[in-house]
Amino acid sequence: MTELSASSGHLSDSAHADKSVYALRLGDDALIYAQRLAEWIASAPQLEEDVALGNIALDQLGQARSLLRYAGAVEGAGRDEDALAYFRDERDFLNAQIFELARGDFGFTIARMLVVSAYQWELYSRLQASTDETLAAVAAKAVKEVDYHRDHATQWTLRLGDGTDESHARMLAGLDLLWPYVPELFETDELVTTLATDGIAVDPAALEAPTLAYVDAVLTEATLTRPVTEVRHTGGRRGLHTEQMGFLLAEMQHLARSDPGARW
C-alpha cells in the first residue's frame, strides 16, 4: 500500500531521516489536535456540534495515523503509529504549540479551528504535488477533509462574531489568547527548506500570506479584528511545549502505558 511505502530509495540516510521528521511533525499536529477536539464530545453547545466536532477529530486522527505510520516506516526503527503516539515522551513530540493549548471555551475552539483549518488547507493543497507519493496521497485525502473543517469554522465564526455581545466578546478573547501561537505555524528551518527544494515538503513560510488572507476576510465579515501582539511562542517543532502538553499526554497515553502490548 502507498501509505506504508518508504519510497524514494535513492535518497541519502540523512534525507530519509529528514523526511521522517517532517511526517512526524505533521502527524503530531493532527494527533494532538484530534485529542483536543475529542474533549468536546458530549460538552459542545448543542448535540449536532458534539457530532460535528467528533467527526472533525476523527478526520484529524486519520491523518495522524497515516503520517505517523509513514514516519515510522521511513525511520526504519520498527516503531509503528501506536508506538509513536503512546510511547514517546513530551520532548519527542514535534507539534506546533497551537495544537496542544487547553480546550478553552467554544469561542477559543472556533478561533483555533479557523486558523488551523485555513493553514492545513493551504498546506495540503500544495503537498498534493509532493514528489513523495505517500505524502502526496495523504494530502489528497486530507485536503478534502480540512476544506469541510474550514467551512465549519467559518460559519461558526460568522455566527459568533456577528451575534450577541457575549459571543462577540468570547471570540475576541479567544483570538487574543490564540494569536501569540499562530506565527509558529509558518516558521521554517533548514530541514524543511531542503525537503521543499527537493519537492518533497511545503515550506511553511509560503503559507502565511494566503492563510492570513483567508482568516482576515472571515474576521472582517464577522465584525472581528485580528489581534496585534508582539508576543510569539515557539519551540514545538524542537520538542519544547507548554505546561498543558504534559497533562494532555498523561490522559492520552495512560491506558497504553498501563498495559503495554495489550490487545482488545
N, C-alpha and C positions, 0 to 999 in steps of 0.2 A: 504494500500500500504506500501511496505517496507520503502520507503523514509520518510513516515510520522510517522513511529512507533518509539516511545521512548522505545526501547526494554531493556532487562536486568533488569527487575523489582526487582531482588534480590539485586541490588546494593544499597549502602547507599546513603543518600541525598548528602553527600559530593562528592561521586563518580559520581553521576549524574551531579552535578554542574561542576566537572572537565571535564566530557565528553562534556558537553555543551560548555565550554570554548574552548576545543580542536577543536570541529567542527567549532566554531566561528572563531578561528584563521585561519584555512584552508579556510573557506568561505570568510573571509575578504581578504586574499591573492588573491583569484580568482576574487572577486568583484572589488577590486581596480585595479588589473592588467587589467581586462576587460575594465575598464574606460580609462586607459591609451592607450591601443591598439586601442580602438574605435576612438581616436583622429586622427588616421592616415587615416581614411576613407576619400577619396577624396583628400588626401595630400601625398600619397605614390609615389615613383618614377615612377611607371607605373600602368596602370589600373588593370592589373591582381593582383598586390600586394595590391591594395585597397581591392579587394575581399578577398584575402588570409588573410590579417590582420583582416578584418571584421569577417571572419569565425572563426579565432582563438579567437577573442574577444568573439564571441557568445559561443564558447566551454567553455571558462572560466566563462562566465556569467551563463551558465547552471550548471556548477559545483558549483558556488557560491549559486545559488538558492537551490540546493539540500542540501548543507551543512548548509546554514542559516536556511532553513526550519526545518532541523533536530535539529539544536542548539536551536531553539525556542521551538520545541516540547519537548525536554529533559528538558529545563529550566522550562517549565510549567507556565510561567507568562503571557501567552496569546499573545506573540509577534510573528508575522509571518515574512516571509522573507522580505516583504516590510517595516515593522516597523523597522527591524534590519538594513536594507540598508539605509533608508531615515530619520529615526528619532532617530538616535544616534548621539552624539556629537563626536568630534575628539578624545578625550581621551578614548572613549569607543570602538574604533576600535583597533583590535589586530593584524593587518597585519604586516609583516616584512617591514622595511622601503624601501627595494629594489623595492617593487611593486609600491610605490607612487611617486618615483622620476619622475620629469618632463619628458615629451616625448623625448626631445632632438632631435638629428638628426637621420638619418636612421642607421648609424653605431652604435650609442648607443642602439637603439632599438633592433638591431640584437644581439649585445653583451649581452644585458639583456635577450633576448629570449633564447639564447644558454644556459646560466647558469640556468635560471628559469625552462626551459623545461627539462634539464638534471636532476635537483633537483626533479621536480614533477614526472618525470618518475620513479625515484628510490623510491620516497615516495609512489606513488600509486601502484607500483608493489608489495611492501611489505604490504600495507594497505589492499590489497585484502584478506589477510589471517587474518584480524581482527576478533576477536570473536564477535564483534558487527556487526550484519547482515547488518544494514543500511550503516555503514561506508564501509564495505566490498563491498557492491553493488555499492556505489558511486565510489569507487576506481576502480572497474572492468570496469566501463564505461569510467572513466576519463583516465585510463592508455592508452587506445586505442587512445584517442584524443591527449594526450600530446606526444605520440610517433610520430604523424604527426608533431606537433609543433617542436619537437626536430629535426626531419629530415629537416624541412623547415629552421630552424635557422642554421643548419649545412651547408646546401647548400649555403645559403647566406654568411655565414662566410668564406667559401672557396672562393666564388666568389669575395668578397670584400677584404679579406686579401691577396689573391694572385692575385689581379687585378692590378689596376693602383696605382701610388704613392699616389694619393689623397685618394682613397678608403682604401688603407693600413693604411695611417696616421689617417683616421677617425675611423677605427676600433680600432687602438691602443688608440686613445683619449677616445673612448667610454669605453674600458676596464679599462683605468686608472680611469675614473670617477666612474665606477660601482664598482670596486673591494673593496673599504672600506665597502660596504654594503653587500658583499657576506657572510662573516662569520656568520652573524646573522641568516641565514637560518639554520645553523647547531647547534645553541645554544639549550641546554636542560635545564630543570628545574624540580623541584620536581613533579609538576603536570603531565608533560608528561612522566617522568620516571615511576611514579606509574601506569599510564594507560598502558604504554608499558609492564611493568611487568605483568599486568593482561591480556595482549594480545589484548588490545583494540586499542592502538595507536602505532605509529612507533617513536622510539627515533631519533630525527633529527641528533644527533651526529654520528649515524651509516650510515648516508647518505653522509657524507662529502667525504670520500675516493673514493667511486665509482662515485660520481658526478664530482669531480675534475679530476678523471682519464679520464672520457669521454671528458670533456671540454679541458683538456690538449692535448689529442690526436687530436682533431679537430683544436685547435690553432696551433699545430706543423705542421699539413698538410697545414694550411692556411698561413704559414710563419709568424705567430704571436707568441708572448710570453705572458705568464701570468704576470701581474704586481706584483711587490714586494712592499708592503706597510705595515707600522706598524699601520696605522690608521684603527680603527674599529668603525663603527657607530652601535649603538644598542638601544633598548628601545621600538621598535614597539610592541613586544608581551606584553608590560606593558602599552601600550597606549601612549607612547612618540613618537612623529612623527616629521618629517621635516617641515619646513615652507611651503613646497609645498602641504602638505596634506590638509591644510585649504582651499586653492584655489580649489583643486580637489573636495572636498566635497561641497563647495559652488555651483559649477556648477552641480554636480551630484544630489544634494538634492533640488535644487531651486524649481523645479516645484511641487514636492510632498509637500514641506513645504508651498508653496504659497497657496495651496488649499487642506488641509488635508482631506482625506476621499473621494476625488473626484473619480468618476468612468467614464471611457470612454464610 
